[in-house]
Every structure is written in C-alpha cells, then in structure tokens.
Amino acid sequence: MSEFLFNNGTIHTMDSTRPLVDSVLVRDDRIVAVGSLANTMAASGTGVTMIDLQGGTLMPRFIDSHVHIWTVGQLLTTMLDVRGTK
C-alpha cells in the first residue's frame, strides 16, 4: 500500500463547495481524505509519505476525452460504412 499526504501549498479540489483545502491524503492512487492537515493526518497510516508542496499548486489530474463534432459529422456524411457487407 502506498500512501502520500500532500500539504503546504495551494490544493485545488475541483469541488465548488470546498474549492481549496490545506492537505490531501492519497492511498493507492485514490484520494481518501481532504481538508485540514490534522484531519488528513488522522486518516493516514503509520507509513505515510509526507509531500511538502513548498507553496506550489496541486490539482487533480483529468483525462481529456473529447470529440470534434464537425469531424464526426463529416465522417458520417462522406464515408461509406461497409462493415458486415459480403
């Protein structure tokens, strides 16, 4: 099990009800606690690795899955679908 506690920086949650927090606890690549340093420390195990952001910024990563509508439209109107044709 890997566990990391990030603190001492600007930590964005992307949650409009609580956009910034003091620390975040990540266990096995999943966010398990956010909030004050005391709260995340209480939720952490004995082998937690502390990451001092030194005033830096931490943001959740995201996977950009998108499509360009005009391309899809062009493909649907200009290409012949011959799948299943014998």
Residue pairs with C-beta under 8 A, 6 or more apart in sequence:
1 27
1 28
1 45
1 47
2 27
2 28
2 29
2 49
3 25
3 26
3 27
3 28
3 44
3 45
3 47
3 48
3 49
4 25
4 26
4 48
4 49
4 50
4 51
5 23
5 24
5 25
5 26
5 40
5 41
5 44
5 48
5 49
5 50
5 51
6 23
6 24
6 25
6 26
6 51
6 53
6 58
7 22
7 23
7 24
7 37
7 40
7 50
7 51
7 52
7 53
8 52
8 53
8 54
8 55
9 53
9 54
9 55
9 56
9 57
9 58
10 20
10 53
10 55
10 56
10 57
10 58
11 20
11 21
11 22
11 23
11 24
11 34
11 53
11 57
11 58
12 19
12 20
12 57
12 58
12 59
12 60
13 19
13 20
13 21
13 24
13 34
13 60
14 59
14 60
18 34
18 35
21 34
21 35
21 36
22 35
22 36
22 37
22 40
23 34
23 35
23 36
23 37
23 39
23 40
23 41
24 31
24 33
24 34
24 40
24 58
25 31
25 32
25 33
25 34
25 40
25 43
25 44
25 48
26 32
27 45
31 60
32 43
33 39
33 40
33 43
33 44
34 40
41 48
